[in-house]
Amino acid sequence: MTTDQLMTVLAAGSIGAVVAAGLARLRLSAPPSVLMRTNVNGKQVPAVLGGPLTVAGASALACVAVAAAAGWQPARIAETGVAAAAVVAVMGIAGGRDDRRGDERARGFKGHLAALRDRRVTGGLLKVVAGALAGGMAGLLVFEAAADVVACMLLVALGANTVNLFDRAPGRAGKVYLVVAVPLLVLGDPGWAVAAAGATGALIACMPLDLDQRGMLGDAGANPLGALMGLGLALSTGTTGRWLSVAALLAVNLAAERWSFSHIIGSRRWLRTLDEIGRK
């Protein structure tokens, strides 16, 4: 990454953080009752941070587009920016719809497929389909080989579901995203880094609210972040790396069908220590 690209990433991240902080305060001042959730500690917390995060990410992308039109070369991320905007928008809408549906009994792939056999379409299944469609669209924009398009589709869908799986305790989903996204921002595809900077800055601004149990990301926040993460893996790795990433994310999703990640984290001291960083 060049100095100019780094400056662009920092500027986009700052815009995302400022916009998200302002919008989050507005949402928390009068949260809708339909978005109130009981968290892991038994506290009523509004799942309203997803909207500010996605809008802030889109606002940063819009500023990047303006800078590109003005002739700033590092902001010219072309198809990558459109692909990032698409996956964030689609998964933000799908996640927001699921947040308003409320909690569902059907959980995991097995639960969603069982509901489908009973002729019930769950919000989780709709999000999987939305993730695949968004990932396919993004793949067609940034890749030419069919295998790479398929890998991108899977990474976006699995990434969205993976981050959402960890949205069970304050700040946990955001930390999982940052563990993967920060190395990608530094070492991965520079165009993706510019495109993802706004949403990442927005997450950093919203993290204190999440950690303090004043707000939750909800599906409208966790799913777009995971989809963006999946797109970053697709763009920043070669063919072998993409399919290894698909295998890793699939393994995480399948493991969640059998084991509780919260139990695993709580039973291992080093994981529990990382999980509790930033919480009061």
Secondary structure, 3 states (H helix, E strand, C coil): CCHHHHHHHHHHHHHHHHHHHHHHHHHHHCCCHHHEEECCCCCEEECCCHHHHHHHHHHHHHHHHHHHHCCCHHHCCHHHHHHHHHHHHHHHHHHHHHHHHCCCCCCHHHHHHHHHHCCCCCHHHHHHHHHHHHHHHHHHHHCCCHHHHHHHHHHHHHHHHHHHHCCCCCCHHHHHHHHHHHHHHHHCCHHHHHHHHHHHHHHHHHHHHHHCCCCCCCHHHHHHHHHHHHHHHHHHCCHHHHHHHHHHHHHHHHHHHHCCHHHHHHHCHHHHHHHHCCCC
